[in-house]
Amino acid sequence: MNKTSEIKFVVELDENRVPEKLTWSAQDGGVDLEEAKAMMLSIWDANAKETLRIDLWTKDMPVDEMKQFFHQTLVAMADTFKRATADEKMTETMKDFCQYFAEKMELTK
């Protein structure tokens, strides 16, 4: 029998359905109701050949942290793209953009 693993997200909403609190659990990873301020989830729909997305952030997520979150997500996407496709040239192009993004957002020190 195949093993299964579950990742669970809990979103607490205010009266206007705006996220106030995000928590997630991944029992296999030893994570239980860990709090987060933002999340991005992309799912490939093979039948429709399109990406489905869930992007959530809490109303108290600071803008400077959102900029860091986006930058780190872009870097992670470039790394994942390289592992998934072995396309070195496009990976370098993506990383160049990540550096440009960091500079424009004044994230570099």
SULBELJO-V492110 format. One record per residue. N is the residue number from 1. OMEGA is omega in whole degrees, 0 to 359 (* if undefined). NEAR is the number of other ideal C-beta (glycine too) atoms within 8 Angstrom. D_FIRST is the distance of its C-alpha to the first C-alpha in Angstrom with 1 decimal. Layout:
BEGIN
N:OMEGA:NEAR:D_FIRST
N:OMEGA:NEAR:D_FIRST
END
This chain:
BEGIN
1:179:2:0.0
2:177:3:3.8
3:175:4:6.5
4:178:4:9.4
5:183:7:13.0
6:172:6:16.1
7:185:7:19.7
8:176:7:22.3
9:176:9:25.9
10:181:10:28.7
11:175:8:32.0
12:185:8:35.1
13:173:9:37.9
14:183:8:41.6
15:178:4:43.7
16:179:5:43.9
17:175:5:40.1
18:181:7:40.5
19:175:12:37.8
20:183:9:39.2
21:175:9:36.2
22:173:16:32.8
23:179:11:30.1
24:180:13:26.5
25:175:11:23.6
26:187:11:20.6
27:180:9:19.2
28:180:5:17.3
29:179:5:20.8
30:180:6:22.8
31:180:8:24.6
32:179:6:25.6
33:177:7:28.1
34:182:8:29.7
35:177:7:32.8
36:177:8:33.4
37:181:10:36.5
38:175:12:34.9
39:173:11:31.8
40:180:8:31.1
41:178:8:27.9
42:180:7:27.7
43:180:7:25.1
44:175:7:25.4
45:185:9:25.6
46:180:5:25.0
47:181:4:26.5
48:182:5:29.7
49:179:5:29.8
50:180:6:30.7
51:174:7:29.8
52:187:8:29.4
53:169:8:30.6
54:178:7:30.9
55:181:7:33.7
56:171:9:34.7
57:181:11:37.1
58:183:11:39.0
59:178:8:42.7
60:176:6:43.6
61:180:11:41.9
62:182:6:44.9
63:180:6:45.8
64:176:6:46.1
65:177:10:42.5
66:177:11:41.4
67:177:10:43.1
68:180:9:41.3
69:179:11:37.9
70:181:10:38.6
71:181:13:39.8
72:177:8:36.8
73:178:9:34.5
74:178:12:36.4
75:179:10:36.2
76:178:8:32.4
77:178:9:32.2
78:179:12:34.4
79:179:9:32.1
80:178:8:29.0
81:180:12:30.9
82:180:11:31.8
83:184:7:28.3
84:187:5:27.1
85:186:7:30.1
86:180:5:32.0
87:184:8:35.1
88:184:7:37.4
89:180:6:40.5
90:176:9:39.0
91:178:12:37.3
92:177:8:40.8
93:179:8:42.3
94:179:12:39.8
95:175:10:40.6
96:178:8:44.3
97:178:9:43.8
98:178:12:42.0
99:177:9:45.1
100:179:8:47.4
101:180:12:45.6
102:179:10:45.8
103:181:9:49.5
104:179:6:50.3
105:181:9:48.5
106:179:5:50.4
107:180:9:47.2
108:182:6:48.4
109:*:1:50.5
END
